[in-house]
Amino acid sequence: MGLITALSASASGLAAQRVRMDTVSANVANIDTTRTPEGGPYRRRVVHFAAAGNAMPFADVVRRFTGEGSDGVVLTQVDVDAATPTRRQFDPTHPDADTDGFVEMPNVDLVTEMTDLTSANRSYQANVTVLNAVKQMALRALDIGNR
C-alpha cells in the first residue's frame, strides 16, 4: 500500500465518522420531537457504510490500472430506523396527546446514541493516528533521500 493510498483510506474514514457523528447529534437533538413535517414523531437515523472497493463506480478500472483495489469506506445511505418502535409516554397536557393522554415519542435512546458517538469518536481518533503515522513515514523517507 502506497502513502497516497493510505492517506486516501484514512481520509475516507475521517469523512465517514464525521457523517456518523452528525447523524448521532441530529438524533440526540430530536429526542423529544413529537411532530415532524412527515407526520408523527422523529424517527432515529442510522448510517450505513461499505468498503470503497465494492461501492465505488469504476473500481474495476482502478484495479486494472493500479494493480490494487480502492481502499477506504464510503457512505451508502442514511436510513430511518423503522425496526425500533416508538415510545408511548403518558402526558395528557401535551398538545400531541391522543384521547387516552398518551404521546408517541421518538425511538431515540440516549444510551444507544452515546455509545454510537463514542464508537465514532474512537474510529475518528484511530484514523487521525494513521494520518499522522503516514505523515511521519513520508517525512522520514524524505530525510533518507536527502542524505
C-alpha positions as CSV (number, residue, x, y, z in Angstrom):
1,M,0.0,0.0,0.0
2,G,1.4,3.4,-1.0
3,L,1.4,6.5,1.0
4,I,-1.3,8.2,-1.1
5,T,-3.5,5.1,-0.8
6,A,-3.1,5.1,3.0
7,L,-3.9,8.8,3.1
8,S,-6.9,8.3,1.0
9,A,-8.2,5.4,3.0
10,S,-7.7,7.3,6.3
11,A,-9.3,10.4,4.9
12,S,-12.4,8.5,3.8
13,G,-12.6,7.0,7.3
14,L,-12.5,10.5,8.8
15,A,-15.3,11.7,6.5
16,A,-17.4,8.6,7.3
17,Q,-17.1,9.1,11.0
18,R,-17.9,12.8,10.7
19,V,-21.2,11.9,9.0
20,R,-21.8,9.3,11.7
21,M,-21.3,11.9,14.5
22,D,-23.5,14.4,12.7
23,T,-26.3,11.8,12.4
24,V,-25.9,10.9,16.2
25,S,-26.1,14.6,17.1
26,A,-29.3,15.0,15.0
27,N,-30.8,12.0,16.7
28,V,-30.0,13.5,20.2
29,A,-31.2,16.9,19.2
30,N,-34.6,15.5,18.2
31,I,-35.0,13.1,21.2
32,D,-38.2,14.9,22.2
33,T,-39.6,15.9,18.8
34,T,-43.1,14.6,18.6
35,R,-44.2,16.4,15.3
36,T,-42.2,16.3,12.1
37,P,-43.1,17.6,8.6
38,E,-43.6,13.9,7.5
39,G,-46.1,13.5,10.3
40,G,-45.6,11.7,13.6
41,P,-42.6,11.7,15.9
42,Y,-39.0,11.9,14.8
43,R,-37.5,8.6,13.7
44,R,-33.9,7.7,14.5
45,R,-31.5,7.9,11.6
46,V,-28.9,5.1,11.0
47,V,-25.8,5.4,8.8
48,H,-24.6,2.6,6.6
49,F,-21.1,2.3,5.1
50,A,-19.4,-0.1,2.6
51,A,-15.9,-0.8,1.6
52,A,-14.9,1.7,-1.1
53,G,-13.7,-1.1,-3.5
54,N,-17.2,-2.6,-3.5
55,A,-19.3,0.5,-3.7
56,M,-17.2,2.9,-5.8
57,P,-18.0,3.2,-9.5
58,F,-15.2,2.2,-11.8
59,A,-13.5,0.1,-9.1
60,D,-12.5,-2.5,-11.7
61,V,-11.0,0.2,-13.9
62,V,-8.9,1.5,-10.9
63,R,-7.7,-2.1,-10.2
64,R,-6.8,-2.6,-13.8
65,F,-4.5,0.5,-14.0
66,T,-3.0,0.5,-10.5
67,G,-3.0,-3.2,-9.7
68,E,-4.6,-2.7,-6.3
69,G,-8.1,-2.1,-5.1
70,S,-9.6,1.1,-3.9
71,D,-9.2,1.4,-0.2
72,G,-11.4,3.2,2.3
73,V,-15.0,3.5,3.1
74,V,-18.0,5.2,1.5
75,L,-21.4,6.2,2.8
76,T,-24.0,4.1,1.2
77,Q,-27.1,5.5,2.8
78,V,-28.7,7.1,5.8
79,D,-31.8,5.2,6.7
80,V,-34.7,5.8,9.1
81,D,-34.7,3.1,11.9
82,A,-38.1,1.6,11.3
83,A,-37.3,-1.6,13.2
84,T,-37.2,0.1,16.6
85,P,-40.7,1.0,17.9
86,T,-41.6,4.5,19.1
87,R,-42.2,5.0,22.8
88,R,-45.6,5.9,24.3
89,Q,-45.5,8.3,27.2
90,F,-48.4,9.4,29.4
91,D,-48.8,13.2,29.3
92,P,-52.4,14.4,28.9
93,T,-51.3,18.1,28.8
94,H,-49.1,17.6,25.7
95,P,-50.6,19.1,22.5
96,D,-49.9,15.9,20.6
97,A,-51.5,13.6,23.2
98,D,-54.2,11.2,21.9
99,T,-57.6,10.8,23.5
100,D,-56.1,8.5,26.2
101,G,-53.4,11.1,27.1
102,F,-50.5,9.2,25.5
103,V,-47.9,10.9,23.4
104,E,-46.0,9.0,20.7
105,M,-42.3,9.8,21.4
106,P,-39.3,9.2,19.1
107,N,-37.5,5.9,19.0
108,V,-34.2,7.6,20.1
109,D,-32.4,6.0,23.1
110,L,-29.8,8.3,24.6
111,V,-27.6,5.4,25.8
112,T,-27.5,3.9,22.3
113,E,-26.7,7.3,20.8
114,M,-23.9,8.0,23.3
115,T,-22.5,4.5,22.6
116,D,-22.5,5.2,18.8
117,L,-20.9,8.6,19.4
118,T,-18.1,7.1,21.5
119,S,-17.5,4.5,18.8
120,A,-17.4,7.1,16.0
121,N,-15.1,9.3,18.1
122,R,-12.7,6.4,18.7
123,S,-12.7,5.5,15.0
124,Y,-12.1,9.1,14.1
125,Q,-9.1,9.2,16.5
126,A,-7.7,6.0,15.0
127,N,-7.9,7.5,11.5
128,V,-6.1,10.6,12.7
129,T,-3.4,8.4,14.2
130,V,-3.0,6.7,10.9
131,L,-2.7,10.0,9.1
132,N,0.0,11.2,11.5
133,A,1.9,7.9,11.1
134,V,1.8,8.2,7.3
135,K,2.9,11.8,7.5
136,Q,5.9,10.7,9.7
137,M,6.8,7.9,7.3
138,A,6.7,10.4,4.4
139,L,9.0,12.8,6.3
140,R,11.4,10.1,7.2
141,A,11.5,8.9,3.6
142,L,12.4,12.5,2.5
143,D,15.1,12.6,5.2
144,I,16.6,9.4,3.9
145,G,16.6,10.8,0.3
146,N,18.4,13.9,1.4
147,R,21.4,12.1,2.9
